[in-house]
Amino acid sequence: METVGVWVAGLRNQDDKQAYECLKNLLALSQHSAEAYAYFADYVELMQSVHSYRRTRGLLLIAANAKWDTDYKLDEVFEAYLRCLAEAKPIEARQEIRAMGAIALARPDLADEITRALTNLNLFRYPETMRSLIRKDIAQTLLEIEAVREPSLKSGNRER
């Protein structure tokens, strides 16, 4: 747990390379362990940062730890999470859009809200050069969400 605390503290490092290494370590840990979930409040704090890199780190870690959220902490910040998407810079938006699939997988009850947020996202606020990439990210995430809603279709076992 001590190492995890060091990584979480490192997310605020002024050196973006070091902070990114901490992020990668925490994301990898979150794949197979709930150990990083203990720092959920730190991720929420990062999500509220004025610095886009820090905000993105928080958003990604919130999504990665949604599957461990037995305390329903995500519910308390979900509206703010979605607002971040609407206010995000293009690169930040792309990462957040892709992370929403993990939230829907962990919390299928939020799939409709995520779908609504993605389909209502104003793409014209982004430079034209980024719109097609963001559109593709949205389409891919919506496919992931649809697979969560209809697991029988995902495995090819359609009911007739």
N, C-alpha and C positions, 0 to 999 in steps of 0.2 A: 504494500500500500504506500510505503514511503516513496518509491520510484514514481508511482502514479501521481502523487502530490507534487513531485518535482516537475513532471511533465505538464501538469495543469498550470503550475506557476509559470512554466516556460512559454505557455501560450501568449503571455503578455510581453514577452521579450521584445526589445527594440530591434533586435537582429531577426529579420523575417525568416532567414534560413533556419536559424535555431528554433524559432517558434513553429515553423512548418514541420521540422523533425519531431517536435513534441506532438503536434497534431497527428502526424502519421502514426506515431507510436500509440496514441490514445485511440485512434480509429481502428487500428489493428487489434488492440486489446478488446475494444468494444464488440468486435465480431464474435468473440467466443467467451467473454466474461463480463459479469456485471460490476466488476471492480471499479471501473471508471464512472459508473452511474452515481456513485457516492458524491461526485463533484458536480452534479446537475446544476446546482445553484450558481456555480462558477460559469457554466456554459450559458446560463440565462444572462448573467451579468455581461459576459462577452457579447452576446446577441444584442445588447443594448448600447454597445460602444459606438462612438462617433467614427471610429476607424474601421473602414470596410474590411480589412484583413482580419481584424479581431472579431468583428461581427460575423464574418463568414465562418471562422473557426468555431464560434459558439453555436451557430446554426447547424453546422455539420455534425458536431458532437451531440447536440440535442437529438437530431435525427438518428444518429448511430446508436444512441442509448434508449430510444423509444421502446425497443423490445424488452428492456429491463425495467421499464417504468411501472412497477407494481403499486407505487404510491400515487399514480395519476398526476404527477407533477406537470406533465406535458399539457394537461387540460388547463392548468392555470395560466399558461403562457402561449397557448396555441394561437389565439387571435393576434397577439403581438408577433408571433412567428410568421403568420400569413401577411401581416402588414409589412414586414421586412422584405418580403418578396415584391410587393408593389412598389417599394421604394429603392430596390436594389440597383446597383450598377450592373451593367451587362454581364461581366464575368462572375460577379457575386450571384446574380440571378440564375445563371446557368448551373452553378454548383448547388444552389438551393433547390432548384427545380428537380435536379437529378436525385437529391437527397430525400425528396418527398415520397419517392417510391418506398423507401425504407420505413417511413412513418406509416404509410398505408398498409404495408405488410404487417407491421407490429400492431397497428391499431386500425383494423378495417372499418370501425365505426366512424373514423374521420375521413374515409375515402371520398364521401360526397362533398365535404367541405374543401378538401384538397382539389378535387376535380373542378369545383366551382371557381376556386381561386386561380387555377391554371387556365381555365377557359376564358375567364374574365380579365386576364392580364393584358394590359394595354401595351402591345408590342411597338406602337409608334413612338413610345417614349425612348426607345433604344435607337442607336444609329442603324441605318439601313443595312450596313455590312454585318450586323450582329443578328438581325431579325430571323434570318433563315436558320441559323444555328439554334437560337432560342426556340423557334417553332419545332425543330427536330427534337430538342430536349423535352419539350412539352409533350409531343406525340409519343415519345418513348416512355415517359413517365405515366402517361394516361394508359398505355398498353399494360404497363406493370400493374397499375391500379385495377384495370379491368380483369387481369389474371387473378388478383386477390379476391375480387368480387365473385368470380366464376371459376373456382379451382377445378371443377370438372372439365371445363373447356381447356384449361392449361395442360392437363394430362391426356387430353384427347378422348375422354370418356363422356360423350354427350348423352344426356338423357333424352329419350324419345317418347 
